Amino acid sequence: MPLIQISQTPGLTAEQKRATIAAVTAAYAEATGKNASSVWVTITEVPREHWGVGGEPLG
């Protein structure tokens, strides 16, 4: 059972999350030949102050 994890800053609407989960699931199923019903996707919202890029915090 594949698990795809997405970490991002907060801000997506519920509809955007639904669309993202559907699109990622479909892309993975197409690319791997796996049944889409076996693909799990999680979206974890991480506050900006918990991210760093290039040695600098985002928040």
C-alpha distance matrix in Angstrom:
0.0 3.8 6.6 10.0 13.0 16.4 19.5 22.8 26.2 26.8 28.2 25.9 26.8 24.4 24.7 23.9 20.7 19.8 20.7 18.8 15.5 16.3 17.5 14.7 12.1 14.6 15.4 12.0 11.5 15.1 15.0 12.2 12.6 9.1 9.5 10.0 9.3 5.5 6.1 7.3 10.7 13.3 16.9 19.1 22.8 24.8 28.6 30.5 32.5 29.5 28.9 31.0 31.4 33.9 35.1 36.0 34.5 33.6 35.0
3.8 0.0 3.8 6.6 9.9 13.2 16.5 19.7 23.3 24.2 25.6 23.3 24.6 22.7 22.9 21.6 18.5 18.0 18.6 16.2 13.3 14.4 15.0 11.8 9.9 12.6 12.7 9.2 9.8 13.2 12.6 10.4 11.8 8.8 10.0 9.7 10.2 6.9 5.2 6.1 8.5 11.2 14.5 16.7 20.3 22.2 26.0 27.6 29.7 26.7 25.8 27.7 28.0 30.4 31.8 32.7 31.3 30.4 32.0
6.6 3.8 0.0 3.8 6.4 9.9 13.0 16.3 19.8 20.7 22.3 20.3 21.7 20.0 20.7 19.2 15.9 16.0 17.0 14.3 11.5 13.5 14.2 10.9 9.8 13.2 13.3 10.3 11.8 15.1 14.6 13.0 14.8 12.0 12.8 11.4 11.6 8.9 6.2 4.7 5.8 7.7 11.0 13.0 16.6 18.5 22.3 24.1 26.1 23.1 22.4 24.6 25.1 27.8 28.9 29.6 28.0 27.0 28.5
10.0 6.6 3.8 0.0 3.8 6.7 10.1 13.2 16.8 17.9 19.4 17.5 19.3 18.1 18.6 16.6 13.6 14.2 14.6 11.5 9.4 11.9 11.9 8.3 8.5 11.9 11.4 9.0 11.5 14.3 13.5 13.0 15.3 13.1 14.1 12.1 13.1 11.2 7.6 6.1 4.7 6.4 8.7 11.0 14.3 16.2 19.9 21.3 23.6 20.9 19.7 21.8 22.1 24.8 26.2 26.7 25.2 24.0 25.7
13.0 9.9 6.4 3.8 0.0 3.8 6.6 10.0 13.5 14.8 16.8 15.4 17.6 16.8 17.9 15.7 12.6 14.1 15.0 11.6 10.1 13.4 13.5 10.2 11.2 14.7 14.1 12.3 15.1 17.7 16.8 16.6 19.1 16.9 17.7 15.4 16.1 14.4 10.9 8.4 5.8 4.9 6.2 7.6 10.9 12.5 16.2 17.7 19.9 17.2 16.2 18.6 19.2 22.2 23.3 23.6 21.8 20.7 22.1
16.4 13.2 9.9 6.7 3.8 0.0 3.8 6.5 10.1 11.7 13.5 12.2 14.9 14.8 15.9 13.2 10.5 12.9 13.3 9.7 9.5 13.0 12.6 9.9 12.0 15.1 14.3 13.4 16.5 18.7 17.9 18.4 20.9 19.1 19.9 17.1 18.2 17.1 13.4 11.0 7.6 6.0 4.8 6.1 8.5 10.2 13.7 14.8 17.4 15.1 13.8 16.2 16.7 19.9 21.3 21.1 19.3 17.7 19.2
19.5 16.5 13.0 10.1 6.6 3.8 0.0 3.8 7.2 9.3 11.9 11.8 14.9 15.4 17.1 14.3 11.9 15.0 15.6 12.3 12.6 16.2 15.9 13.4 15.7 18.8 17.9 17.2 20.3 22.4 21.4 22.0 24.7 22.9 23.6 20.9 21.7 20.6 17.0 14.3 10.9 8.4 5.9 4.8 6.0 6.7 10.1 11.2 13.7 11.3 10.2 12.9 13.9 17.3 18.3 17.9 15.7 14.3 15.6
22.8 19.7 16.3 13.2 10.0 6.5 3.8 0.0 3.8 6.4 8.7 9.3 12.8 14.2 15.8 12.8 11.3 14.8 15.2 12.2 13.5 16.9 16.3 14.6 17.4 20.1 19.2 19.2 22.4 24.0 23.3 24.4 27.0 25.4 26.0 23.0 24.0 23.3 19.6 17.0 13.4 10.9 7.5 6.4 5.2 5.8 8.2 8.6 11.8 10.4 9.0 11.8 12.7 16.4 17.4 16.4 14.0 11.8 13.0
26.2 23.3 19.8 16.8 13.5 10.1 7.2 3.8 0.0 3.8 6.6 8.6 12.1 14.1 16.1 13.4 12.5 16.3 16.8 14.3 16.0 19.3 19.0 17.7 20.5 23.1 22.4 22.6 25.7 27.3 26.8 28.0 30.5 28.9 29.3 26.1 26.9 26.4 22.9 20.1 16.4 13.7 10.0 8.3 5.2 5.0 5.6 5.7 9.3 9.1 8.3 11.3 12.7 16.4 17.1 15.3 12.4 9.7 10.1
26.8 24.2 20.7 17.9 14.8 11.7 9.3 6.4 3.8 0.0 3.8 6.3 9.1 11.3 13.7 11.7 10.9 14.6 15.7 13.9 15.5 18.7 18.9 18.3 20.7 23.3 23.2 23.6 26.4 28.2 28.1 29.3 31.4 29.6 29.5 26.1 26.5 26.5 23.1 20.2 16.6 13.7 9.9 8.5 5.0 6.4 6.4 7.8 11.1 11.4 11.5 14.8 16.4 20.1 20.6 18.5 15.3 12.5 11.9
28.2 25.6 22.3 19.4 16.8 13.5 11.9 8.7 6.6 3.8 0.0 3.8 6.5 9.5 11.4 9.4 9.8 13.4 14.1 13.0 15.2 17.9 18.0 18.1 20.7 22.8 22.9 23.9 26.5 27.9 28.2 29.8 31.6 30.1 29.7 26.1 26.8 27.2 23.9 21.3 17.6 15.2 11.6 11.2 8.3 10.2 9.8 10.5 14.0 14.8 14.5 17.5 18.5 22.1 23.0 20.7 17.8 14.5 13.9
25.9 23.3 20.3 17.5 15.4 12.2 11.8 9.3 8.6 6.3 3.8 0.0 3.8 6.6 7.9 5.7 6.3 9.7 10.3 9.6 11.9 14.3 14.6 15.1 17.5 19.4 19.8 21.1 23.4 24.8 25.4 27.0 28.6 27.1 26.5 22.9 23.6 24.3 21.1 18.8 15.2 13.4 10.0 10.9 9.1 11.9 12.6 13.6 17.2 17.4 16.8 19.7 20.4 24.0 25.3 23.3 20.6 17.4 17.3
26.8 24.6 21.7 19.3 17.6 14.9 14.9 12.8 12.1 9.1 6.5 3.8 0.0 3.8 5.3 5.1 6.3 8.7 9.8 10.5 12.3 14.2 15.2 16.4 18.2 19.9 20.9 22.4 24.2 25.7 26.8 28.4 29.5 27.8 26.8 23.0 23.3 24.5 21.7 19.5 16.2 14.7 11.9 13.1 11.6 14.8 15.4 16.7 20.1 20.4 20.3 23.3 24.2 27.8 29.0 26.9 24.1 20.8 20.4
24.4 22.7 20.0 18.1 16.8 14.8 15.4 14.2 14.1 11.3 9.5 6.6 3.8 0.0 3.8 5.5 5.1 6.3 8.7 9.8 10.6 12.4 14.2 15.4 16.5 18.4 20.0 21.2 22.5 24.3 25.8 27.0 27.8 25.8 24.4 20.6 20.5 21.9 19.4 17.1 14.3 13.1 11.0 12.9 12.3 15.9 17.1 19.0 22.3 22.1 22.2 25.4 26.4 30.0 31.2 29.4 26.4 23.4 23.0
24.7 22.9 20.7 18.6 17.9 15.9 17.1 15.8 16.1 13.7 11.4 7.9 5.3 3.8 0.0 3.8 5.4 5.1 6.2 8.5 9.9 10.6 12.2 14.2 15.3 16.5 18.2 20.0 21.1 22.5 24.2 25.8 26.3 24.8 23.2 19.4 19.7 21.6 19.2 17.6 15.0 14.6 12.9 15.3 15.0 18.6 19.9 21.3 24.8 24.6 24.3 27.2 27.7 31.2 32.7 31.0 28.4 25.2 25.2
23.9 21.6 19.2 16.6 15.7 13.2 14.3 12.8 13.4 11.7 9.4 5.7 5.1 5.5 3.8 0.0 3.8 5.4 5.0 6.0 8.6 9.8 10.4 12.0 14.0 15.2 16.2 18.1 19.8 20.9 22.2 24.0 25.0 23.7 22.8 19.0 19.9 21.3 18.4 16.8 13.7 13.3 11.1 13.5 13.1 16.5 17.9 18.9 22.5 22.3 21.4 24.1 24.3 27.8 29.5 27.9 25.5 22.3 22.7
20.7 18.5 15.9 13.6 12.6 10.5 11.9 11.3 12.5 10.9 9.8 6.3 6.3 5.1 5.4 3.8 0.0 3.8 5.4 5.0 6.1 8.5 9.8 10.5 12.0 14.1 15.3 16.4 18.1 19.9 21.0 22.3 23.4 21.6 20.7 16.9 17.4 18.5 15.5 13.5 10.3 9.6 7.7 10.5 10.8 14.5 16.5 18.0 21.4 20.7 20.1 23.0 23.6 27.1 28.6 27.3 24.8 21.9 22.3
19.8 18.0 16.0 14.2 14.1 12.9 15.0 14.8 16.3 14.6 13.4 9.7 8.7 6.3 5.1 5.4 3.8 0.0 3.8 5.5 5.2 6.2 8.6 10.1 10.6 12.3 14.3 15.5 16.5 18.3 20.0 21.2 21.7 19.9 18.4 14.6 14.9 16.6 14.1 12.7 10.3 10.7 10.1 13.3 14.3 18.0 20.2 21.8 25.2 24.3 23.7 26.6 27.1 30.5 32.1 31.0 28.5 25.7 26.1
20.7 18.6 17.0 14.6 15.0 13.3 15.6 15.2 16.8 15.7 14.1 10.3 9.8 8.7 6.2 5.0 5.4 3.8 0.0 3.8 5.5 5.1 6.0 8.5 9.9 10.5 12.1 14.2 15.3 16.4 18.1 19.9 20.5 19.4 18.2 14.5 15.7 17.5 14.8 14.1 11.6 12.6 11.8 15.1 15.9 19.3 21.4 22.5 26.1 25.3 24.2 26.7 26.6 29.9 31.9 30.8 28.7 25.8 26.6
18.8 16.2 14.3 11.5 11.6 9.7 12.3 12.2 14.3 13.9 13.0 9.6 10.5 9.8 8.5 6.0 5.0 5.5 3.8 0.0 3.8 5.4 5.1 6.0 8.3 9.8 10.5 12.1 14.0 15.3 16.3 18.0 19.3 18.1 17.6 13.9 15.5 16.5 13.2 12.3 9.2 10.1 9.1 12.5 13.5 16.7 19.1 20.0 23.5 22.4 21.1 23.5 23.3 26.5 28.5 27.7 25.8 23.1 24.2
15.5 13.3 11.5 9.4 10.1 9.5 12.6 13.5 16.0 15.5 15.2 11.9 12.3 10.6 9.9 8.6 6.1 5.2 5.5 3.8 0.0 3.8 5.6 5.3 6.0 8.5 10.0 10.6 12.1 14.2 15.4 16.4 17.3 15.5 14.7 11.0 12.0 13.0 9.8 8.7 6.2 7.8 8.2 12.0 13.9 17.3 20.1 21.6 24.8 23.3 22.3 24.9 25.1 28.3 30.0 29.5 27.4 25.0 26.1
16.3 14.4 13.5 11.9 13.4 13.0 16.2 16.9 19.3 18.7 17.9 14.3 14.2 12.4 10.6 9.8 8.5 6.2 5.1 5.4 3.8 0.0 3.8 5.6 5.2 6.1 8.6 10.1 10.6 12.2 14.2 15.5 15.8 14.4 13.1 9.3 10.8 12.7 10.2 10.3 8.9 11.3 12.0 15.8 17.6 21.0 23.7 25.0 28.4 26.9 25.8 28.2 28.1 31.2 33.2 32.7 30.8 28.3 29.4
17.5 15.0 14.2 11.9 13.5 12.6 15.9 16.3 19.0 18.9 18.0 14.6 15.2 14.2 12.2 10.4 9.8 8.6 6.0 5.1 5.6 3.8 0.0 3.8 5.4 5.2 6.1 8.6 9.9 10.6 12.1 14.2 15.0 14.4 14.0 10.6 13.1 14.5 11.6 12.2 10.3 12.7 12.9 16.6 18.2 21.1 23.8 24.6 28.0 26.6 25.0 27.0 26.4 29.3 31.6 31.2 29.7 27.1 28.7
14.7 11.8 10.9 8.3 10.2 9.9 13.4 14.6 17.7 18.3 18.1 15.1 16.4 15.4 14.2 12.0 10.5 10.1 8.5 6.0 5.3 5.6 3.8 0.0 3.8 5.5 5.1 6.1 8.5 9.9 10.5 12.1 13.6 12.6 12.9 9.8 12.3 12.7 9.3 9.7 7.8 10.4 11.1 14.6 16.7 19.3 22.4 23.2 26.4 24.6 22.9 24.8 24.3 27.1 29.3 29.2 27.8 25.6 27.4
12.1 9.9 9.8 8.5 11.2 12.0 15.7 17.4 20.5 20.7 20.7 17.5 18.2 16.5 15.3 14.0 12.0 10.6 9.9 8.3 6.0 5.2 5.4 3.8 0.0 3.8 5.5 5.3 6.1 8.6 10.0 10.6 11.3 9.7 9.4 6.1 8.6 9.2 6.2 7.6 7.2 10.7 12.4 16.0 18.6 21.5 24.7 26.0 29.0 27.0 25.6 27.8 27.5 30.3 32.3 32.3 30.8 28.8 30.3
14.6 12.6 13.2 11.9 14.7 15.1 18.8 20.1 23.1 23.3 22.8 19.4 19.9 18.4 16.5 15.2 14.1 12.3 10.5 9.8 8.5 6.1 5.2 5.5 3.8 0.0 3.8 5.5 5.2 6.1 8.5 10.0 10.1 9.6 9.3 6.5 9.8 11.1 9.0 11.2 11.0 14.4 15.8 19.4 21.7 24.6 27.7 28.6 31.8 30.0 28.4 30.3 29.6 32.2 34.6 34.6 33.3 31.1 32.8
15.4 12.7 13.3 11.4 14.1 14.3 17.9 19.2 22.4 23.2 22.9 19.8 20.9 20.0 18.2 16.2 15.3 14.3 12.1 10.5 10.0 8.6 6.1 5.1 5.5 3.8 0.0 3.8 5.5 5.2 6.1 8.5 9.8 10.2 11.2 9.1 12.7 13.1 10.5 12.5 11.9 15.0 16.1 19.5 21.6 24.1 27.1 27.6 30.8 29.0 26.9 28.4 27.4 29.7 32.3 32.6 31.6 29.5 31.6
12.0 9.2 10.3 9.0 12.3 13.4 17.2 19.2 22.6 23.6 23.9 21.1 22.4 21.2 20.0 18.1 16.4 15.5 14.2 12.1 10.6 10.1 8.6 6.1 5.3 5.5 3.8 0.0 3.8 5.5 5.1 6.0 7.9 7.6 9.3 7.8 11.2 10.6 8.0 10.3 10.3 13.7 15.5 18.7 21.3 23.6 27.0 27.7 30.6 28.3 26.5 28.0 27.2 29.5 31.8 32.4 31.4 29.7 31.8
11.5 9.8 11.8 11.5 15.1 16.5 20.3 22.4 25.7 26.4 26.5 23.4 24.2 22.5 21.1 19.8 18.1 16.5 15.3 14.0 12.1 10.6 9.9 8.5 6.1 5.2 5.5 3.8 0.0 3.8 5.6 5.4 5.3 4.8 5.9 5.2 8.9 8.9 7.6 10.9 12.0 15.7 17.9 21.2 24.1 26.6 30.0 31.0 33.9 31.6 29.9 31.6 30.9 33.3 35.5 36.1 35.0 33.3 35.2
15.1 13.2 15.1 14.3 17.7 18.7 22.4 24.0 27.3 28.2 27.9 24.8 25.7 24.3 22.5 20.9 19.9 18.3 16.4 15.3 14.2 12.2 10.6 9.9 8.6 6.1 5.2 5.5 3.8 0.0 3.8 5.6 5.4 7.2 8.7 8.4 12.2 12.6 11.3 14.5 15.1 18.6 20.4 23.8 26.3 28.7 31.9 32.6 35.6 33.5 31.5 32.9 31.8 33.9 36.5 37.1 36.3 34.4 36.6
15.0 12.6 14.6 13.5 16.8 17.9 21.4 23.3 26.8 28.1 28.2 25.4 26.8 25.8 24.2 22.2 21.0 20.0 18.1 16.3 15.4 14.2 12.1 10.5 10.0 8.5 6.1 5.1 5.6 3.8 0.0 3.8 6.0 8.1 10.7 10.8 14.4 14.0 12.2 15.1 15.4 18.8 20.4 23.5 26.0 28.0 31.3 31.6 34.5 32.3 30.0 31.1 29.8 31.6 34.2 35.1 34.6 33.1 35.5
12.2 10.4 13.0 13.0 16.6 18.4 22.0 24.4 28.0 29.3 29.8 27.0 28.4 27.0 25.8 24.0 22.3 21.2 19.9 18.0 16.4 15.5 14.2 12.1 10.6 10.0 8.5 6.0 5.4 5.6 3.8 0.0 3.8 5.4 8.8 9.9 13.1 11.8 10.8 13.9 15.1 18.6 20.8 23.7 26.6 28.6 32.1 32.8 35.4 32.9 30.9 32.1 31.1 32.9 35.2 36.3 35.7 34.5 36.8
12.6 11.8 14.8 15.3 19.1 20.9 24.7 27.0 30.5 31.4 31.6 28.6 29.5 27.8 26.3 25.0 23.4 21.7 20.5 19.3 17.3 15.8 15.0 13.6 11.3 10.1 9.8 7.9 5.3 5.4 6.0 3.8 0.0 3.8 6.6 8.7 11.7 11.1 11.1 14.7 16.5 20.2 22.7 25.8 28.8 31.1 34.6 35.5 38.2 35.7 33.9 35.3 34.4 36.4 38.7 39.7 38.9 37.5 39.6
9.1 8.8 12.0 13.1 16.9 19.1 22.9 25.4 28.9 29.6 30.1 27.1 27.8 25.8 24.8 23.7 21.6 19.9 19.4 18.1 15.5 14.4 14.4 12.6 9.7 9.6 10.2 7.6 4.8 7.2 8.1 5.4 3.8 0.0 3.8 6.1 8.5 7.4 7.8 11.5 13.8 17.5 20.4 23.5 26.7 29.1 32.7 33.9 36.5 33.9 32.5 34.2 33.7 35.9 37.9 38.8 37.7 36.3 38.2
9.5 10.0 12.8 14.1 17.7 19.9 23.6 26.0 29.3 29.5 29.7 26.5 26.8 24.4 23.2 22.8 20.7 18.4 18.2 17.6 14.7 13.1 14.0 12.9 9.4 9.3 11.2 9.3 5.9 8.7 10.7 8.8 6.6 3.8 0.0 3.8 5.4 5.7 7.2 10.9 13.6 17.3 20.2 23.5 26.7 29.4 32.9 34.5 37.2 34.7 33.6 35.6 35.4 37.9 39.8 40.4 39.0 37.4 38.9
10.0 9.7 11.4 12.1 15.4 17.1 20.9 23.0 26.1 26.1 26.1 22.9 23.0 20.6 19.4 19.0 16.9 14.6 14.5 13.9 11.0 9.3 10.6 9.8 6.1 6.5 9.1 7.8 5.2 8.4 10.8 9.9 8.7 6.1 3.8 0.0 3.8 5.4 5.4 8.7 10.7 14.4 17.1 20.6 23.5 26.5 29.9 31.4 34.3 32.1 31.0 33.2 33.0 35.7 37.6 37.9 36.3 34.5 35.9
9.3 10.2 11.6 13.1 16.1 18.2 21.7 24.0 26.9 26.5 26.8 23.6 23.3 20.5 19.7 19.9 17.4 14.9 15.7 15.5 12.0 10.8 13.1 12.3 8.6 9.8 12.7 11.2 8.9 12.2 14.4 13.1 11.7 8.5 5.4 3.8 0.0 3.8 5.6 8.1 10.9 14.3 17.3 20.6 23.7 26.8 30.2 32.2 34.9 32.5 31.9 34.4 34.6 37.5 39.1 39.3 37.4 35.7 36.8
5.5 6.9 8.9 11.2 14.4 17.1 20.6 23.3 26.4 26.5 27.2 24.3 24.5 21.9 21.6 21.3 18.5 16.6 17.5 16.5 13.0 12.7 14.5 12.7 9.2 11.1 13.1 10.6 8.9 12.6 14.0 11.8 11.1 7.4 5.7 5.4 3.8 0.0 3.8 6.5 10.0 13.3 16.7 19.7 23.1 25.8 29.4 31.4 33.8 31.2 30.6 32.9 33.2 36.0 37.4 37.9 36.2 34.7 36.0
6.1 5.2 6.2 7.6 10.9 13.4 17.0 19.6 22.9 23.1 23.9 21.1 21.7 19.4 19.2 18.4 15.5 14.1 14.8 13.2 9.8 10.2 11.6 9.3 6.2 9.0 10.5 8.0 7.6 11.3 12.2 10.8 11.1 7.8 7.2 5.4 5.6 3.8 0.0 3.8 6.6 10.2 13.4 16.5 19.9 22.5 26.1 27.9 30.4 27.8 27.0 29.3 29.5 32.3 33.8 34.2 32.6 31.1 32.4
7.3 6.1 4.7 6.1 8.4 11.0 14.3 17.0 20.1 20.2 21.3 18.8 19.5 17.1 17.6 16.8 13.5 12.7 14.1 12.3 8.7 10.3 12.2 9.7 7.6 11.2 12.5 10.3 10.9 14.5 15.1 13.9 14.7 11.5 10.9 8.7 8.1 6.5 3.8 0.0 3.8 6.8 10.4 13.2 16.6 19.3 22.9 25.0 27.4 24.8 24.3 26.9 27.5 30.5 31.7 31.9 29.9 28.5 29.6
10.7 8.5 5.8 4.7 5.8 7.6 10.9 13.4 16.4 16.6 17.6 15.2 16.2 14.3 15.0 13.7 10.3 10.3 11.6 9.2 6.2 8.9 10.3 7.8 7.2 11.0 11.9 10.3 12.0 15.1 15.4 15.1 16.5 13.8 13.6 10.7 10.9 10.0 6.6 3.8 0.0 3.8 6.8 10.0 13.2 16.0 19.5 21.4 24.0 21.7 21.0 23.7 24.3 27.4 28.7 28.6 26.6 25.0 26.0
13.3 11.2 7.7 6.4 4.9 6.0 8.4 10.9 13.7 13.7 15.2 13.4 14.7 13.1 14.6 13.3 9.6 10.7 12.6 10.1 7.8 11.3 12.7 10.4 10.7 14.4 15.0 13.7 15.7 18.6 18.8 18.6 20.2 17.5 17.3 14.4 14.3 13.3 10.2 6.8 3.8 0.0 3.8 6.4 9.8 12.6 16.1 18.3 20.8 18.4 18.2 21.1 22.2 25.5 26.4 26.2 23.8 22.3 23.0
16.9 14.5 11.0 8.7 6.2 4.8 5.9 7.5 10.0 9.9 11.6 10.0 11.9 11.0 12.9 11.1 7.7 10.1 11.8 9.1 8.2 12.0 12.9 11.1 12.4 15.8 16.1 15.5 17.9 20.4 20.4 20.8 22.7 20.4 20.2 17.1 17.3 16.7 13.4 10.4 6.8 3.8 0.0 3.8 6.5 9.6 12.9 15.0 17.7 15.7 15.4 18.5 19.6 23.1 24.1 23.4 20.9 19.0 19.6
19.1 16.7 13.0 11.0 7.6 6.1 4.8 6.4 8.3 8.5 11.2 10.9 13.1 12.9 15.3 13.5 10.5 13.3 15.1 12.5 12.0 15.8 16.6 14.6 16.0 19.4 19.5 18.7 21.2 23.8 23.5 23.7 25.8 23.5 23.5 20.6 20.6 19.7 16.5 13.2 10.0 6.4 3.8 0.0 3.8 6.2 9.8 12.3 14.5 12.3 12.6 16.0 17.7 21.3 21.7 20.9 18.2 16.6 16.9
22.8 20.3 16.6 14.3 10.9 8.5 6.0 5.2 5.2 5.0 8.3 9.1 11.6 12.3 15.0 13.1 10.8 14.3 15.9 13.5 13.9 17.6 18.2 16.7 18.6 21.7 21.6 21.3 24.1 26.3 26.0 26.6 28.8 26.7 26.7 23.5 23.7 23.1 19.9 16.6 13.2 9.8 6.5 3.8 0.0 3.8 6.5 9.1 11.7 10.3 10.8 14.4 16.3 20.1 20.3 19.0 15.9 13.9 13.8
24.8 22.2 18.5 16.2 12.5 10.2 6.7 5.8 5.0 6.4 10.2 11.9 14.8 15.9 18.6 16.5 14.5 18.0 19.3 16.7 17.3 21.0 21.1 19.3 21.5 24.6 24.1 23.6 26.6 28.7 28.0 28.6 31.1 29.1 29.4 26.5 26.8 25.8 22.5 19.3 16.0 12.6 9.6 6.2 3.8 0.0 3.8 6.4 8.3 6.5 7.5 11.2 13.7 17.3 17.1 15.7 12.5 11.1 10.9
28.6 26.0 22.3 19.9 16.2 13.7 10.1 8.2 5.6 6.4 9.8 12.6 15.4 17.1 19.9 17.9 16.5 20.2 21.4 19.1 20.1 23.7 23.8 22.4 24.7 27.7 27.1 27.0 30.0 31.9 31.3 32.1 34.6 32.7 32.9 29.9 30.2 29.4 26.1 22.9 19.5 16.1 12.9 9.8 6.5 3.8 0.0 3.8 5.5 5.5 7.2 10.8 13.6 17.1 16.6 14.5 10.9 9.2 7.9
30.5 27.6 24.1 21.3 17.7 14.8 11.2 8.6 5.7 7.8 10.5 13.6 16.7 19.0 21.3 18.9 18.0 21.8 22.5 20.0 21.6 25.0 24.6 23.2 26.0 28.6 27.6 27.7 31.0 32.6 31.6 32.8 35.5 33.9 34.5 31.4 32.2 31.4 27.9 25.0 21.4 18.3 15.0 12.3 9.1 6.4 3.8 0.0 3.8 5.3 5.4 8.3 10.7 14.2 13.8 11.3 7.8 5.5 4.7
32.5 29.7 26.1 23.6 19.9 17.4 13.7 11.8 9.3 11.1 14.0 17.2 20.1 22.3 24.8 22.5 21.4 25.2 26.1 23.5 24.8 28.4 28.0 26.4 29.0 31.8 30.8 30.6 33.9 35.6 34.5 35.4 38.2 36.5 37.2 34.3 34.9 33.8 30.4 27.4 24.0 20.8 17.7 14.5 11.7 8.3 5.5 3.8 0.0 3.8 5.6 7.8 11.0 14.0 12.7 10.1 6.3 5.8 3.9
29.5 26.7 23.1 20.9 17.2 15.1 11.3 10.4 9.1 11.4 14.8 17.4 20.4 22.1 24.6 22.3 20.7 24.3 25.3 22.4 23.3 26.9 26.6 24.6 27.0 30.0 29.0 28.3 31.6 33.5 32.3 32.9 35.7 33.9 34.7 32.1 32.5 31.2 27.8 24.8 21.7 18.4 15.7 12.3 10.3 6.5 5.5 5.3 3.8 0.0 3.8 6.9 10.4 13.5 12.2 10.7 7.3 7.6 7.3
28.9 25.8 22.4 19.7 16.2 13.8 10.2 9.0 8.3 11.5 14.5 16.8 20.3 22.2 24.3 21.4 20.1 23.7 24.2 21.1 22.3 25.8 25.0 22.9 25.6 28.4 26.9 26.5 29.9 31.5 30.0 30.9 33.9 32.5 33.6 31.0 31.9 30.6 27.0 24.3 21.0 18.2 15.4 12.6 10.8 7.5 7.2 5.4 5.6 3.8 0.0 3.8 6.8 10.3 9.7 8.4 5.7 5.7 7.3
31.0 27.7 24.6 21.8 18.6 16.2 12.9 11.8 11.3 14.8 17.5 19.7 23.3 25.4 27.2 24.1 23.0 26.6 26.7 23.5 24.9 28.2 27.0 24.8 27.8 30.3 28.4 28.0 31.6 32.9 31.1 32.1 35.3 34.2 35.6 33.2 34.4 32.9 29.3 26.9 23.7 21.1 18.5 16.0 14.4 11.2 10.8 8.3 7.8 6.9 3.8 0.0 3.8 6.7 6.0 5.2 4.1 5.6 8.4
31.4 28.0 25.1 22.1 19.2 16.7 13.9 12.7 12.7 16.4 18.5 20.4 24.2 26.4 27.7 24.3 23.6 27.1 26.6 23.3 25.1 28.1 26.4 24.3 27.5 29.6 27.4 27.2 30.9 31.8 29.8 31.1 34.4 33.7 35.4 33.0 34.6 33.2 29.5 27.5 24.3 22.2 19.6 17.7 16.3 13.7 13.6 10.7 11.0 10.4 6.8 3.8 0.0 3.8 5.4 5.4 6.4 7.0 10.6
33.9 30.4 27.8 24.8 22.2 19.9 17.3 16.4 16.4 20.1 22.1 24.0 27.8 30.0 31.2 27.8 27.1 30.5 29.9 26.5 28.3 31.2 29.3 27.1 30.3 32.2 29.7 29.5 33.3 33.9 31.6 32.9 36.4 35.9 37.9 35.7 37.5 36.0 32.3 30.5 27.4 25.5 23.1 21.3 20.1 17.3 17.1 14.2 14.0 13.5 10.3 6.7 3.8 0.0 3.8 5.5 8.4 9.8 13.3
35.1 31.8 28.9 26.2 23.3 21.3 18.3 17.4 17.1 20.6 23.0 25.3 29.0 31.2 32.7 29.5 28.6 32.1 31.9 28.5 30.0 33.2 31.6 29.3 32.3 34.6 32.3 31.8 35.5 36.5 34.2 35.2 38.7 37.9 39.8 37.6 39.1 37.4 33.8 31.7 28.7 26.4 24.1 21.7 20.3 17.1 16.6 13.8 12.7 12.2 9.7 6.0 5.4 3.8 0.0 3.8 6.8 9.6 12.4
36.0 32.7 29.6 26.7 23.6 21.1 17.9 16.4 15.3 18.5 20.7 23.3 26.9 29.4 31.0 27.9 27.3 31.0 30.8 27.7 29.5 32.7 31.2 29.2 32.3 34.6 32.6 32.4 36.1 37.1 35.1 36.3 39.7 38.8 40.4 37.9 39.3 37.9 34.2 31.9 28.6 26.2 23.4 20.9 19.0 15.7 14.5 11.3 10.1 10.7 8.4 5.2 5.4 5.5 3.8 0.0 3.8 6.5 9.1
34.5 31.3 28.0 25.2 21.8 19.3 15.7 14.0 12.4 15.3 17.8 20.6 24.1 26.4 28.4 25.5 24.8 28.5 28.7 25.8 27.4 30.8 29.7 27.8 30.8 33.3 31.6 31.4 35.0 36.3 34.6 35.7 38.9 37.7 39.0 36.3 37.4 36.2 32.6 29.9 26.6 23.8 20.9 18.2 15.9 12.5 10.9 7.8 6.3 7.3 5.7 4.1 6.4 8.4 6.8 3.8 0.0 3.8 5.7
33.6 30.4 27.0 24.0 20.7 17.7 14.3 11.8 9.7 12.5 14.5 17.4 20.8 23.4 25.2 22.3 21.9 25.7 25.8 23.1 25.0 28.3 27.1 25.6 28.8 31.1 29.5 29.7 33.3 34.4 33.1 34.5 37.5 36.3 37.4 34.5 35.7 34.7 31.1 28.5 25.0 22.3 19.0 16.6 13.9 11.1 9.2 5.5 5.8 7.6 5.7 5.6 7.0 9.8 9.6 6.5 3.8 0.0 3.8
35.0 32.0 28.5 25.7 22.1 19.2 15.6 13.0 10.1 11.9 13.9 17.3 20.4 23.0 25.2 22.7 22.3 26.1 26.6 24.2 26.1 29.4 28.7 27.4 30.3 32.8 31.6 31.8 35.2 36.6 35.5 36.8 39.6 38.2 38.9 35.9 36.8 36.0 32.4 29.6 26.0 23.0 19.6 16.9 13.8 10.9 7.9 4.7 3.9 7.3 7.3 8.4 10.6 13.3 12.4 9.1 5.7 3.8 0.0
